[in-house]
Amino acid sequence: MSDAYIEMLCFMHNQVVGGEPFSATGDDKEKFARELAAAYGKFTPELQKHIAGAPLLWAALRYQWPKLSDPERDAYKTKLQSYLKTMAPNYLEEVRPPQTGGHGNGESAAEAMARHQRQHNNYVFLSNMMTMRHVAMMNAIGNIGNSLYTYTYR
């Protein structure tokens, strides 16, 4: 529910404010979910119902938006701006990306390369583990008596 709501707010921001597209990171979503959960009990029942319906509203918006003509989108942008002004005024501010080496999340080139190397090492490790699991399973199948399946490792 919270992920759908923050994604919808980011979409509205991008349509109303324009500029560099903005999307919520995993950390943004976790922080938003914690803050929403903490405040949810204090909301009116109508607001709770509205936020609970965010996944359906977000799905409908994603489905319908590409089908709208430019004049219809412009009219909708006015409604989106009004919604943001009421529900999330901070999403009406222009988002400026951090001034870094172009990685967008504040990490240096060396940090990005180290992160990439760790991801690659994890991929290789998991790939090897899956291969070993497959070989073990095929050996187990081959060792079961009266089995119609055979497996030869070459």
C-alpha angles and dihedrals in degrees: 000000000000093000091053091047095051092044089052091049090051091050091050090048091052092050097045103035099029121187121101109008113253126207132172118254123219090262091051090052093049092049092047091049092051093048093045092049091050093051100034095090091056094055123101115257089251092054091046089053091048093051092044088056093053095105091056093043091049091049091049092048093050090048097046102037098076090050094057121099119235094260090049090050091050090052090048092049088061089055091046091051091051090049092050091046089056103034106027114008093172088067089066091067120096113255115225116200115233115266100246138125089297098275093118098219101072098261124130124237091258091052091048091051091048090049090049091050091051091050091050092049090050090050093051092047093050092045091053091047092052091049091050090048091052092050091048092049092049091049090050091051090049093050096052109106121243090015122152089209122088130184129191120191112212 
